[in-house]
Amino acid sequence: MTKAKGSLDKNLSNVIDDLAQTPVNSHQAQQLNQDANDRRQDALNHDQPTDLHHQRS
């Protein structure tokens, strides 16, 4: 195994940052969940980026 070069894992630090956000109300909680879902969907469709301005017809 290789050792980390004196820094934390970027993915883990992003997860910690996301978990540190406490939603104030249900609307904000829903927005945070939607952001996570959007990132997940973007990762699944990484070969076809979403372009809302030039949609296929």
CYANA upper distance limits for C-alpha pairs under 8 A (distance plus 0.5 A):
  4 ALA  CA      8 LEU  CA      7.88
  4 ALA  CA      9 ASP  CA      8.37
  8 LEU  CA     12 LEU  CA      7.95
  8 LEU  CA     13 SER  CA      7.29
  9 ASP  CA     13 SER  CA      6.74
 10 LYS  CA     14 ASN  CA      6.71
 11 ASN  CA     15 VAL  CA      6.81
 12 LEU  CA     16 ILE  CA      6.70
 13 SER  CA     17 ASP  CA      6.69
 14 ASN  CA     18 ASP  CA      6.70
 15 VAL  CA     19 LEU  CA      6.64
 16 ILE  CA     20 ALA  CA      6.59
 17 ASP  CA     21 GLN  CA      7.35
 23 PRO  CA     28 GLN  CA      5.93
 23 PRO  CA     29 ALA  CA      5.48
 23 PRO  CA     32 LEU  CA      8.27
 24 VAL  CA     28 GLN  CA      6.79
 24 VAL  CA     29 ALA  CA      7.81
 25 ASN  CA     29 ALA  CA      6.77
 26 SER  CA     30 GLN  CA      6.58
 27 HIS  CA     31 GLN  CA      6.76
 28 GLN  CA     32 LEU  CA      6.74
 29 ALA  CA     33 ASN  CA      6.77
 30 GLN  CA     34 GLN  CA      6.58
 31 GLN  CA     35 ASP  CA      6.66
 32 LEU  CA     36 ALA  CA      6.89
 33 ASN  CA     37 ASN  CA      6.72
 34 GLN  CA     38 ASP  CA      6.49
 35 ASP  CA     39 ARG  CA      6.73
 36 ALA  CA     40 ARG  CA      6.71
 37 ASN  CA     41 GLN  CA      6.59
 38 ASP  CA     42 ASP  CA      6.53
 39 ARG  CA     43 ALA  CA      6.66
 40 ARG  CA     44 LEU  CA      6.89
 41 GLN  CA     45 ASN  CA      6.71
 42 ASP  CA     46 HIS  CA      6.18
 42 ASP  CA     49 PRO  CA      7.81
 45 ASN  CA     49 PRO  CA      7.22
 51 ASP  CA     55 GLN  CA      6.76
